[in-house]
Amino acid sequence: MGVKLHPHAVERLAERGATEAEIIATVETGETFPAKFGRAGFRRNFVYGQDWRGKFYATKQVEVYAVKEGEDWLAITLVTRFF
């Protein structure tokens, strides 16, 4: 199984504070849940321990919404939460 990133997801990486490696790890090892429009959602928490936009957060949660393309997943978009 491979993970590819849609151009929309790539554009959102920096603005939402995630990395390509985190997206891949979330899809490969994160919790899976059903999402709208026939997509699959993947969720994973990462130890963060840094400032994000002027505030310190211990944990970063990454959610990825993807569709299956053959044997691979295509990550369409992502959401991050810091806490």
HTML snippet that shows the backbone in 3Dmol.js (N, CA, C, O; Angstrom):
<script src="https://3Dmol.org/build/3Dmol-min.js"></script>
<div id="view" style="width:600px;height:400px;position:relative"></div>
<script>
const pdb = `
ATOM      1  N   MET A   1       0.846  -1.187   0.000  1.00  0.00           N
ATOM      2  CA  MET A   1       0.000   0.000   0.000  1.00  0.00           C
ATOM      3  C   MET A   1       0.883   1.240   0.000  1.00  0.00           C
ATOM      4  O   MET A   1       1.806   1.355   0.807  1.00  0.00           O
ATOM      5  N   GLY A   2       0.601   2.147  -0.890  1.00  0.00           N
ATOM      6  CA  GLY A   2       1.309   3.412  -0.942  1.00  0.00           C
ATOM      7  C   GLY A   2       0.370   4.556  -0.612  1.00  0.00           C
ATOM      8  O   GLY A   2      -0.849   4.389  -0.580  1.00  0.00           O
ATOM      9  N   VAL A   3       0.944   5.705  -0.372  1.00  0.00           N
ATOM     10  CA  VAL A   3       0.157   6.905  -0.079  1.00  0.00           C
ATOM     11  C   VAL A   3       0.652   8.009  -0.996  1.00  0.00           C
ATOM     12  O   VAL A   3       1.834   8.354  -0.996  1.00  0.00           O
ATOM     13  N   LYS A   4      -0.271   8.559  -1.780  1.00  0.00           N
ATOM     14  CA  LYS A   4       0.039   9.688  -2.650  1.00  0.00           C
ATOM     15  C   LYS A   4      -0.712  10.905  -2.136  1.00  0.00           C
ATOM     16  O   LYS A   4      -1.779  10.771  -1.537  1.00  0.00           O
ATOM     17  N   LEU A   5      -0.163  12.086  -2.365  1.00  0.00           N
ATOM     18  CA  LEU A   5      -0.814  13.316  -1.934  1.00  0.00           C
ATOM     19  C   LEU A   5      -1.365  14.078  -3.129  1.00  0.00           C
ATOM     20  O   LEU A   5      -0.655  14.340  -4.099  1.00  0.00           O
ATOM     21  N   HIS A   6      -2.626  14.424  -3.042  1.00  0.00           N
ATOM     22  CA  HIS A   6      -3.284  15.266  -4.038  1.00  0.00           C
ATOM     23  C   HIS A   6      -2.657  16.667  -3.938  1.00  0.00           C
ATOM     24  O   HIS A   6      -2.241  17.067  -2.851  1.00  0.00           O
ATOM     25  N   PRO A   7      -2.582  17.411  -5.034  1.00  0.00           N
ATOM     26  CA  PRO A   7      -2.018  18.771  -4.969  1.00  0.00           C
ATOM     27  C   PRO A   7      -2.678  19.649  -3.901  1.00  0.00           C
ATOM     28  O   PRO A   7      -2.008  20.477  -3.285  1.00  0.00           O
ATOM     29  N   HIS A   8      -3.979  19.476  -3.676  1.00  0.00           N
ATOM     30  CA  HIS A   8      -4.668  20.252  -2.630  1.00  0.00           C
ATOM     31  C   HIS A   8      -4.055  19.966  -1.259  1.00  0.00           C
ATOM     32  O   HIS A   8      -3.822  20.888  -0.478  1.00  0.00           O
ATOM     33  N   ALA A   9      -3.795  18.693  -0.968  1.00  0.00           N
ATOM     34  CA  ALA A   9      -3.197  18.321   0.320  1.00  0.00           C
ATOM     35  C   ALA A   9      -1.794  18.906   0.456  1.00  0.00           C
ATOM     36  O   ALA A   9      -1.424  19.389   1.526  1.00  0.00           O
ATOM     37  N   VAL A  10      -1.018  18.865  -0.614  1.00  0.00           N
ATOM     38  CA  VAL A  10       0.344  19.419  -0.590  1.00  0.00           C
ATOM     39  C   VAL A  10       0.304  20.916  -0.285  1.00  0.00           C
ATOM     40  O   VAL A  10       1.122  21.416   0.487  1.00  0.00           O
ATOM     41  N   GLU A  11      -0.648  21.631  -0.892  1.00  0.00           N
ATOM     42  CA  GLU A  11      -0.782  23.072  -0.662  1.00  0.00           C
ATOM     43  C   GLU A  11      -1.131  23.379   0.784  1.00  0.00           C
ATOM     44  O   GLU A  11      -0.762  24.436   1.295  1.00  0.00           O
ATOM     45  N   ARG A  12      -1.829  22.483   1.447  1.00  0.00           N
ATOM     46  CA  ARG A  12      -2.303  22.725   2.813  1.00  0.00           C
ATOM     47  C   ARG A  12      -1.301  22.338   3.900  1.00  0.00           C
ATOM     48  O   ARG A  12      -1.496  22.699   5.060  1.00  0.00           O
ATOM     49  N   LEU A  13      -0.244  21.619   3.558  1.00  0.00           N
ATOM     50  CA  LEU A  13       0.705  21.138   4.565  1.00  0.00           C
ATOM     51  C   LEU A  13       1.231  22.256   5.463  1.00  0.00           C
ATOM     52  O   LEU A  13       1.057  22.197   6.680  1.00  0.00           O
ATOM     53  N   ALA A  14       1.863  23.260   4.891  1.00  0.00           N
ATOM     54  CA  ALA A  14       2.480  24.322   5.684  1.00  0.00           C
ATOM     55  C   ALA A  14       1.436  25.153   6.428  1.00  0.00           C
ATOM     56  O   ALA A  14       1.628  25.490   7.596  1.00  0.00           O
ATOM     57  N   GLU A  15       0.340  25.481   5.763  1.00  0.00           N
ATOM     58  CA  GLU A  15      -0.662  26.344   6.404  1.00  0.00           C
ATOM     59  C   GLU A  15      -1.343  25.639   7.581  1.00  0.00           C
ATOM     60  O   GLU A  15      -1.831  26.296   8.500  1.00  0.00           O
ATOM     61  N   ARG A  16      -1.377  24.304   7.552  1.00  0.00           N
ATOM     62  CA  ARG A  16      -2.027  23.567   8.637  1.00  0.00           C
ATOM     63  C   ARG A  16      -1.033  22.907   9.590  1.00  0.00           C
ATOM     64  O   ARG A  16      -1.437  22.218  10.527  1.00  0.00           O
ATOM     65  N   GLY A  17       0.245  23.109   9.361  1.00  0.00           N
ATOM     66  CA  GLY A  17       1.265  22.664  10.296  1.00  0.00           C
ATOM     67  C   GLY A  17       1.555  21.182  10.284  1.00  0.00           C
ATOM     68  O   GLY A  17       1.867  20.612  11.330  1.00  0.00           O
ATOM     69  N   ALA A  18       1.463  20.546   9.149  1.00  0.00           N
ATOM     70  CA  ALA A  18       1.752  19.113   9.037  1.00  0.00           C
ATOM     71  C   ALA A  18       2.882  18.892   8.037  1.00  0.00           C
ATOM     72  O   ALA A  18       3.242  19.783   7.268  1.00  0.00           O
ATOM     73  N   THR A  19       3.427  17.682   8.069  1.00  0.00           N
ATOM     74  CA  THR A  19       4.466  17.317   7.110  1.00  0.00           C
ATOM     75  C   THR A  19       3.981  16.143   6.266  1.00  0.00           C
ATOM     76  O   THR A  19       3.039  15.440   6.632  1.00  0.00           O
ATOM     77  N   GLU A  20       4.638  15.949   5.138  1.00  0.00           N
ATOM     78  CA  GLU A  20       4.293  14.822   4.278  1.00  0.00           C
ATOM     79  C   GLU A  20       4.493  13.495   5.021  1.00  0.00           C
ATOM     80  O   GLU A  20       3.696  12.570   4.866  1.00  0.00           O
ATOM     81  N   ALA A  21       5.544  13.406   5.818  1.00  0.00           N
ATOM     82  CA  ALA A  21       5.809  12.182   6.589  1.00  0.00           C
ATOM     83  C   ALA A  21       4.686  11.900   7.580  1.00  0.00           C
ATOM     84  O   ALA A  21       4.326  10.742   7.792  1.00  0.00           O
ATOM     85  N   GLU A  22       4.127  12.951   8.193  1.00  0.00           N
ATOM     86  CA  GLU A  22       3.015  12.754   9.136  1.00  0.00           C
ATOM     87  C   GLU A  22       1.759  12.277   8.416  1.00  0.00           C
ATOM     88  O   GLU A  22       1.008  11.461   8.949  1.00  0.00           O
ATOM     89  N   ILE A  23       1.531  12.782   7.211  1.00  0.00           N
ATOM     90  CA  ILE A  23       0.370  12.344   6.431  1.00  0.00           C
ATOM     91  C   ILE A  23       0.500  10.857   6.118  1.00  0.00           C
ATOM     92  O   ILE A  23      -0.452  10.097   6.295  1.00  0.00           O
ATOM     93  N   ILE A  24       1.658  10.452   5.659  1.00  0.00           N
ATOM     94  CA  ILE A  24       1.882   9.046   5.317  1.00  0.00           C
ATOM     95  C   ILE A  24       1.735   8.165   6.556  1.00  0.00           C
ATOM     96  O   ILE A  24       1.087   7.120   6.500  1.00  0.00           O
ATOM     97  N   ALA A  25       2.329   8.579   7.667  1.00  0.00           N
ATOM     98  CA  ALA A  25       2.234   7.798   8.909  1.00  0.00           C
ATOM     99  C   ALA A  25       0.791   7.705   9.398  1.00  0.00           C
ATOM    100  O   ALA A  25       0.379   6.666   9.915  1.00  0.00           O
ATOM    101  N   THR A  26       0.027   8.774   9.240  1.00  0.00           N
ATOM    102  CA  THR A  26      -1.369   8.770   9.674  1.00  0.00           C
ATOM    103  C   THR A  26      -2.176   7.764   8.870  1.00  0.00           C
ATOM    104  O   THR A  26      -2.968   7.012   9.437  1.00  0.00           O
ATOM    105  N   VAL A  27      -1.986   7.741   7.566  1.00  0.00           N
ATOM    106  CA  VAL A  27      -2.725   6.802   6.714  1.00  0.00           C
ATOM    107  C   VAL A  27      -2.270   5.364   6.989  1.00  0.00           C
ATOM    108  O   VAL A  27      -3.095   4.452   7.042  1.00  0.00           O
ATOM    109  N   GLU A  28      -0.981   5.166   7.160  1.00  0.00           N
ATOM    110  CA  GLU A  28      -0.468   3.805   7.335  1.00  0.00           C
ATOM    111  C   GLU A  28      -0.756   3.217   8.713  1.00  0.00           C
ATOM    112  O   GLU A  28      -1.006   2.017   8.829  1.00  0.00           O
ATOM    113  N   THR A  29      -0.724   4.047   9.761  1.00  0.00           N
ATOM    114  CA  THR A  29      -0.833   3.493  11.114  1.00  0.00           C
ATOM    115  C   THR A  29      -1.890   4.134  11.993  1.00  0.00           C
ATOM    116  O   THR A  29      -2.038   3.747  13.152  1.00  0.00           O
ATOM    117  N   GLY A  30      -2.628   5.106  11.472  1.00  0.00           N
ATOM    118  CA  GLY A  30      -3.620   5.804  12.286  1.00  0.00           C
ATOM    119  C   GLY A  30      -4.940   5.060  12.388  1.00  0.00           C
ATOM    120  O   GLY A  30      -5.167   4.048  11.725  1.00  0.00           O
ATOM    121  N   GLU A  31      -5.790   5.592  13.230  1.00  0.00           N
ATOM    122  CA  GLU A  31      -7.161   5.090  13.394  1.00  0.00           C
ATOM    123  C   GLU A  31      -7.946   5.407  12.121  1.00  0.00           C
ATOM    124  O   GLU A  31      -7.796   6.488  11.552  1.00  0.00           O
ATOM    125  N   THR A  32      -8.772   4.479  11.678  1.00  0.00           N
ATOM    126  CA  THR A  32      -9.574   4.668  10.468  1.00  0.00           C
ATOM    127  C   THR A  32     -11.030   4.896  10.854  1.00  0.00           C
ATOM    128  O   THR A  32     -11.543   4.272  11.783  1.00  0.00           O
ATOM    129  N   PHE A  33     -11.692   5.801  10.127  1.00  0.00           N
ATOM    130  CA  PHE A  33     -13.116   6.054  10.368  1.00  0.00           C
ATOM    131  C   PHE A  33     -13.783   6.439   9.044  1.00  0.00           C
ATOM    132  O   PHE A  33     -13.127   6.969   8.148  1.00  0.00           O
ATOM    133  N   PRO A  34     -15.086   6.172   8.924  1.00  0.00           N
ATOM    134  CA  PRO A  34     -15.779   6.525   7.679  1.00  0.00           C
ATOM    135  C   PRO A  34     -15.948   8.042   7.568  1.00  0.00           C
ATOM    136  O   PRO A  34     -16.135   8.732   8.570  1.00  0.00           O
ATOM    137  N   ALA A  35     -15.878   8.546   6.338  1.00  0.00           N
ATOM    138  CA  ALA A  35     -16.028   9.972   6.087  1.00  0.00           C
ATOM    139  C   ALA A  35     -17.057  10.191   4.974  1.00  0.00           C
ATOM    140  O   ALA A  35     -17.500   9.239   4.331  1.00  0.00           O
ATOM    141  N   LYS A  36     -17.423  11.429   4.762  1.00  0.00           N
ATOM    142  CA  LYS A  36     -18.407  11.773   3.731  1.00  0.00           C
ATOM    143  C   LYS A  36     -17.882  11.484   2.329  1.00  0.00           C
ATOM    144  O   LYS A  36     -16.679  11.348   2.108  1.00  0.00           O
ATOM    145  N   PHE A  37     -18.808  11.395   1.402  1.00  0.00           N
ATOM    146  CA  PHE A  37     -18.510  11.270  -0.028  1.00  0.00           C
ATOM    147  C   PHE A  37     -17.729  10.012  -0.375  1.00  0.00           C
ATOM    148  O   PHE A  37     -16.974  10.003  -1.348  1.00  0.00           O
ATOM    149  N   GLY A  38     -17.897   8.946   0.408  1.00  0.00           N
ATOM    150  CA  GLY A  38     -17.230   7.683   0.124  1.00  0.00           C
ATOM    151  C   GLY A  38     -15.741   7.681   0.439  1.00  0.00           C
ATOM    152  O   GLY A  38     -15.013   6.788   0.006  1.00  0.00           O
ATOM    153  N   ARG A  39     -15.294   8.661   1.179  1.00  0.00           N
ATOM    154  CA  ARG A  39     -13.882   8.744   1.541  1.00  0.00           C
ATOM    155  C   ARG A  39     -13.637   8.020   2.858  1.00  0.00           C
ATOM    156  O   ARG A  39     -14.573   7.680   3.582  1.00  0.00           O
ATOM    157  N   ALA A  40     -12.384   7.794   3.147  1.00  0.00           N
ATOM    158  CA  ALA A  40     -11.979   7.231   4.432  1.00  0.00           C
ATOM    159  C   ALA A  40     -11.227   8.307   5.202  1.00  0.00           C
ATOM    160  O   ALA A  40     -10.477   9.095   4.626  1.00  0.00           O
ATOM    161  N   GLY A  41     -11.437   8.325   6.499  1.00  0.00           N
ATOM    162  CA  GLY A  41     -10.704   9.244   7.361  1.00  0.00           C
ATOM    163  C   GLY A  41      -9.667   8.470   8.165  1.00  0.00           C
ATOM    164  O   GLY A  41      -9.884   7.320   8.547  1.00  0.00           O
ATOM    165  N   PHE A  42      -8.560   9.111   8.408  1.00  0.00           N
ATOM    166  CA  PHE A  42      -7.481   8.529   9.211  1.00  0.00           C
ATOM    167  C   PHE A  42      -7.076   9.568  10.249  1.00  0.00           C
ATOM    168  O   PHE A  42      -6.970  10.754   9.937  1.00  0.00           O
ATOM    169  N   ARG A  43      -6.850   9.124  11.481  1.00  0.00           N
ATOM    170  CA  ARG A  43      -6.516  10.054  12.562  1.00  0.00           C
ATOM    171  C   ARG A  43      -5.361   9.489  13.381  1.00  0.00           C
ATOM    172  O   ARG A  43      -5.321   8.299  13.693  1.00  0.00           O
ATOM    173  N   ARG A  44      -4.419  10.373  13.723  1.00  0.00           N
ATOM    174  CA  ARG A  44      -3.299   9.947  14.563  1.00  0.00           C
ATOM    175  C   ARG A  44      -2.791  11.135  15.365  1.00  0.00           C
ATOM    176  O   ARG A  44      -2.740  12.259  14.865  1.00  0.00           O
ATOM    177  N   ASN A  45      -2.417  10.878  16.613  1.00  0.00           N
ATOM    178  CA  ASN A  45      -1.815  11.899  17.471  1.00  0.00           C
ATOM    179  C   ASN A  45      -0.300  11.760  17.428  1.00  0.00           C
ATOM    180  O   ASN A  45       0.238  10.653  17.417  1.00  0.00           O
ATOM    181  N   PHE A  46       0.375  12.899  17.403  1.00  0.00           N
ATOM    182  CA  PHE A  46       1.832  12.953  17.419  1.00  0.00           C
ATOM    183  C   PHE A  46       2.281  13.779  18.617  1.00  0.00           C
ATOM    184  O   PHE A  46       1.631  14.765  18.963  1.00  0.00           O
ATOM    185  N   VAL A  47       3.380  13.391  19.253  1.00  0.00           N
ATOM    186  CA  VAL A  47       3.982  14.218  20.287  1.00  0.00           C
ATOM    187  C   VAL A  47       4.510  15.459  19.588  1.00  0.00           C
ATOM    188  O   VAL A  47       5.256  15.356  18.614  1.00  0.00           O
ATOM    189  N   TYR A  48       4.129  16.628  20.077  1.00  0.00           N
ATOM    190  CA  TYR A  48       4.521  17.867  19.412  1.00  0.00           C
ATOM    191  C   TYR A  48       5.513  18.661  20.263  1.00  0.00           C
ATOM    192  O   TYR A  48       6.657  18.847  19.848  1.00  0.00           O
ATOM    193  N   GLY A  49       5.109  19.126  21.428  1.00  0.00           N
ATOM    194  CA  GLY A  49       6.006  19.823  22.345  1.00  0.00           C
ATOM    195  C   GLY A  49       6.666  21.067  21.789  1.00  0.00           C
ATOM    196  O   GLY A  49       7.844  21.315  22.045  1.00  0.00           O
ATOM    197  N   GLN A  50       5.907  21.861  21.018  1.00  0.00           N
ATOM    198  CA  GLN A  50       6.454  23.072  20.390  1.00  0.00           C
ATOM    199  C   GLN A  50       5.398  24.165  20.380  1.00  0.00           C
ATOM    200  O   GLN A  50       4.242  23.945  20.741  1.00  0.00           O
ATOM    201  N   ASP A  51       5.827  25.352  19.955  1.00  0.00           N
ATOM    202  CA  ASP A  51       4.885  26.452  19.752  1.00  0.00           C
ATOM    203  C   ASP A  51       4.273  26.347  18.372  1.00  0.00           C
ATOM    204  O   ASP A  51       4.945  25.986  17.405  1.00  0.00           O
ATOM    205  N   TRP A  52       2.999  26.665  18.290  1.00  0.00           N
ATOM    206  CA  TRP A  52       2.306  26.798  17.012  1.00  0.00           C
ATOM    207  C   TRP A  52       1.522  28.095  17.084  1.00  0.00           C
ATOM    208  O   TRP A  52       0.605  28.240  17.893  1.00  0.00           O
ATOM    209  N   ARG A  53       1.889  29.021  16.239  1.00  0.00           N
ATOM    210  CA  ARG A  53       1.247  30.333  16.176  1.00  0.00           C
ATOM    211  C   ARG A  53       1.211  31.018  17.540  1.00  0.00           C
ATOM    212  O   ARG A  53       0.192  31.569  17.956  1.00  0.00           O
ATOM    213  N   GLY A  54       2.369  30.967  18.228  1.00  0.00           N
ATOM    214  CA  GLY A  54       2.535  31.705  19.469  1.00  0.00           C
ATOM    215  C   GLY A  54       2.053  31.023  20.735  1.00  0.00           C
ATOM    216  O   GLY A  54       2.068  31.637  21.802  1.00  0.00           O
ATOM    217  N   LYS A  55       1.632  29.788  20.649  1.00  0.00           N
ATOM    218  CA  LYS A  55       1.162  29.074  21.838  1.00  0.00           C
ATOM    219  C   LYS A  55       1.777  27.682  21.868  1.00  0.00           C
ATOM    220  O   LYS A  55       1.930  27.042  20.829  1.00  0.00           O
ATOM    221  N   PHE A  56       2.131  27.212  23.077  1.00  0.00           N
ATOM    222  CA  PHE A  56       2.763  25.903  23.231  1.00  0.00           C
ATOM    223  C   PHE A  56       1.706  24.802  23.255  1.00  0.00           C
ATOM    224  O   PHE A  56       0.676  24.926  23.917  1.00  0.00           O
ATOM    225  N   TYR A  57       1.982  23.714  22.516  1.00  0.00           N
ATOM    226  CA  TYR A  57       1.099  22.547  22.485  1.00  0.00           C
ATOM    227  C   TYR A  57       1.926  21.277  22.666  1.00  0.00           C
ATOM    228  O   TYR A  57       3.008  21.146  22.093  1.00  0.00           O
ATOM    229  N   ALA A  58       1.423  20.365  23.448  1.00  0.00           N
ATOM    230  CA  ALA A  58       2.114  19.096  23.683  1.00  0.00           C
ATOM    231  C   ALA A  58       1.815  18.067  22.600  1.00  0.00           C
ATOM    232  O   ALA A  58       2.649  17.212  22.304  1.00  0.00           O
ATOM    233  N   THR A  59       0.628  18.149  22.011  1.00  0.00           N
ATOM    234  CA  THR A  59       0.174  17.125  21.063  1.00  0.00           C
ATOM    235  C   THR A  59      -0.365  17.769  19.789  1.00  0.00           C
ATOM    236  O   THR A  59      -1.006  18.819  19.818  1.00  0.00           O
ATOM    237  N   LYS A  60      -0.082  17.104  18.675  1.00  0.00           N
ATOM    238  CA  LYS A  60      -0.660  17.497  17.385  1.00  0.00           C
ATOM    239  C   LYS A  60      -1.458  16.309  16.862  1.00  0.00           C
ATOM    240  O   LYS A  60      -0.938  15.195  16.791  1.00  0.00           O
ATOM    241  N   GLN A  61      -2.716  16.537  16.496  1.00  0.00           N
ATOM    242  CA  GLN A  61      -3.540  15.485  15.906  1.00  0.00           C
ATOM    243  C   GLN A  61      -3.690  15.787  14.417  1.00  0.00           C
ATOM    244  O   GLN A  61      -4.035  16.903  14.027  1.00  0.00           O
ATOM    245  N   VAL A  62      -3.427  14.787  13.608  1.00  0.00           N
ATOM    246  CA  VAL A  62      -3.551  14.929  12.164  1.00  0.00           C
ATOM    247  C   VAL A  62      -4.687  14.038  11.688  1.00  0.00           C
ATOM    248  O   VAL A  62      -4.732  12.850  12.009  1.00  0.00           O
ATOM    249  N   GLU A  63      -5.603  14.615  10.923  1.00  0.00           N
ATOM    250  CA  GLU A  63      -6.673  13.861  10.264  1.00  0.00           C
ATOM    251  C   GLU A  63      -6.469  13.985   8.766  1.00  0.00           C
ATOM    252  O   GLU A  63      -6.256  15.079   8.243  1.00  0.00           O
ATOM    253  N   VAL A  64      -6.537  12.861   8.086  1.00  0.00           N
ATOM    254  CA  VAL A  64      -6.370  12.824   6.640  1.00  0.00           C
ATOM    255  C   VAL A  64      -7.631  12.211   6.041  1.00  0.00           C
ATOM    256  O   VAL A  64      -8.142  11.208   6.539  1.00  0.00           O
ATOM    257  N   TYR A  65      -8.126  12.821   4.971  1.00  0.00           N
ATOM    258  CA  TYR A  65      -9.274  12.286   4.240  1.00  0.00           C
ATOM    259  C   TYR A  65      -8.769  11.823   2.884  1.00  0.00           C
ATOM    260  O   TYR A  65      -8.162  12.591   2.137  1.00  0.00           O
ATOM    261  N   ALA A  66      -9.029  10.547   2.572  1.00  0.00           N
ATOM    262  CA  ALA A  66      -8.419   9.938   1.387  1.00  0.00           C
ATOM    263  C   ALA A  66      -9.399   9.033   0.656  1.00  0.00           C
ATOM    264  O   ALA A  66     -10.420   8.623   1.209  1.00  0.00           O
ATOM    265  N   VAL A  67      -9.072   8.730  -0.590  1.00  0.00           N
ATOM    266  CA  VAL A  67      -9.823   7.763  -1.393  1.00  0.00           C
ATOM    267  C   VAL A  67      -8.853   6.686  -1.867  1.00  0.00           C
ATOM    268  O   VAL A  67      -7.662   6.935  -2.051  1.00  0.00           O
ATOM    269  N   LYS A  68      -9.382   5.509  -2.055  1.00  0.00           N
ATOM    270  CA  LYS A  68      -8.582   4.382  -2.525  1.00  0.00           C
ATOM    271  C   LYS A  68      -8.427   4.498  -4.038  1.00  0.00           C
ATOM    272  O   LYS A  68      -9.406   4.696  -4.757  1.00  0.00           O
ATOM    273  N   GLU A  69      -7.199   4.376  -4.511  1.00  0.00           N
ATOM    274  CA  GLU A  69      -6.904   4.355  -5.954  1.00  0.00           C
ATOM    275  C   GLU A  69      -6.092   3.105  -6.229  1.00  0.00           C
ATOM    276  O   GLU A  69      -4.874   3.099  -6.050  1.00  0.00           O
ATOM    277  N   GLY A  70      -6.755   2.053  -6.661  1.00  0.00           N
ATOM    278  CA  GLY A  70      -6.073   0.779  -6.850  1.00  0.00           C
ATOM    279  C   GLY A  70      -5.612   0.257  -5.512  1.00  0.00           C
ATOM    280  O   GLY A  70      -6.420   0.065  -4.603  1.00  0.00           O
ATOM    281  N   GLU A  71      -4.319   0.027  -5.385  1.00  0.00           N
ATOM    282  CA  GLU A  71      -3.744  -0.451  -4.120  1.00  0.00           C
ATOM    283  C   GLU A  71      -3.296   0.707  -3.210  1.00  0.00           C
ATOM    284  O   GLU A  71      -2.938   0.481  -2.054  1.00  0.00           O
ATOM    285  N   ASP A  72      -3.315   1.922  -3.720  1.00  0.00           N
ATOM    286  CA  ASP A  72      -2.805   3.081  -2.988  1.00  0.00           C
ATOM    287  C   ASP A  72      -3.938   3.932  -2.426  1.00  0.00           C
ATOM    288  O   ASP A  72      -5.094   3.812  -2.831  1.00  0.00           O
ATOM    289  N   TRP A  73      -3.570   4.795  -1.479  1.00  0.00           N
ATOM    290  CA  TRP A  73      -4.475   5.817  -0.964  1.00  0.00           C
ATOM    291  C   TRP A  73      -4.055   7.157  -1.542  1.00  0.00           C
ATOM    292  O   TRP A  73      -2.865   7.459  -1.623  1.00  0.00           O
ATOM    293  N   LEU A  74      -5.038   7.964  -1.945  1.00  0.00           N
ATOM    294  CA  LEU A  74      -4.792   9.327  -2.392  1.00  0.00           C
ATOM    295  C   LEU A  74      -5.329  10.260  -1.315  1.00  0.00           C
ATOM    296  O   LEU A  74      -6.539  10.359  -1.113  1.00  0.00           O
ATOM    297  N   ALA A  75      -4.420  10.940  -0.627  1.00  0.00           N
ATOM    298  CA  ALA A  75      -4.798  11.882   0.433  1.00  0.00           C
ATOM    299  C   ALA A  75      -5.319  13.153  -0.224  1.00  0.00           C
ATOM    300  O   ALA A  75      -4.584  13.851  -0.922  1.00  0.00           O
ATOM    301  N   ILE A  76      -6.595  13.445   0.007  1.00  0.00           N
ATOM    302  CA  ILE A  76      -7.244  14.604  -0.613  1.00  0.00           C
ATOM    303  C   ILE A  76      -6.994  15.875   0.186  1.00  0.00           C
ATOM    304  O   ILE A  76      -6.612  16.903  -0.375  1.00  0.00           O
ATOM    305  N   THR A  77      -7.208  15.804   1.488  1.00  0.00           N
ATOM    306  CA  THR A  77      -7.029  16.973   2.352  1.00  0.00           C
ATOM    307  C   THR A  77      -6.683  16.518   3.752  1.00  0.00           C
ATOM    308  O   THR A  77      -6.698  15.326   4.058  1.00  0.00           O
ATOM    309  N   LEU A  78      -6.370  17.489   4.600  1.00  0.00           N
ATOM    310  CA  LEU A  78      -5.980  17.190   5.967  1.00  0.00           C
ATOM    311  C   LEU A  78      -6.437  18.276   6.912  1.00  0.00           C
ATOM    312  O   LEU A  78      -6.667  19.418   6.515  1.00  0.00           O
ATOM    313  N   VAL A  79      -6.564  17.899   8.171  1.00  0.00           N
ATOM    314  CA  VAL A  79      -6.930  18.814   9.243  1.00  0.00           C
ATOM    315  C   VAL A  79      -5.963  18.556  10.392  1.00  0.00           C
ATOM    316  O   VAL A  79      -5.638  17.405  10.687  1.00  0.00           O
ATOM    317  N   THR A  80      -5.509  19.612  11.036  1.00  0.00           N
ATOM    318  CA  THR A  80      -4.661  19.432  12.219  1.00  0.00           C
ATOM    319  C   THR A  80      -5.327  20.102  13.413  1.00  0.00           C
ATOM    320  O   THR A  80      -6.008  21.119  13.285  1.00  0.00           O
ATOM    321  N   ARG A  81      -5.110  19.503  14.563  1.00  0.00           N
ATOM    322  CA  ARG A  81      -5.572  20.085  15.838  1.00  0.00           C
ATOM    323  C   ARG A  81      -4.392  20.029  16.794  1.00  0.00           C
ATOM    324  O   ARG A  81      -3.658  19.042  16.853  1.00  0.00           O
ATOM    325  N   PHE A  82      -4.231  21.105  17.536  1.00  0.00           N
ATOM    326  CA  PHE A  82      -3.150  21.169  18.510  1.00  0.00           C
ATOM    327  C   PHE A  82      -3.769  21.273  19.895  1.00  0.00           C
ATOM    328  O   PHE A  82      -4.687  22.062  20.119  1.00  0.00           O
ATOM    329  N   PHE A  83      -3.261  20.472  20.817  1.00  0.00           N
ATOM    330  CA  PHE A  83      -3.751  20.540  22.198  1.00  0.00           C
ATOM    331  C   PHE A  83      -2.684  20.079  23.172  1.00  0.00           C
ATOM    332  O   PHE A  83      -2.916  20.067  24.381  1.00  0.00           O
TER     333      PHE A  83
END
`;
const viewer = $3Dmol.createViewer("view");
viewer.addModel(pdb, "pdb");
viewer.setStyle({}, {cartoon: {color: "spectrum"}});
viewer.zoomTo();
viewer.render();
</script>
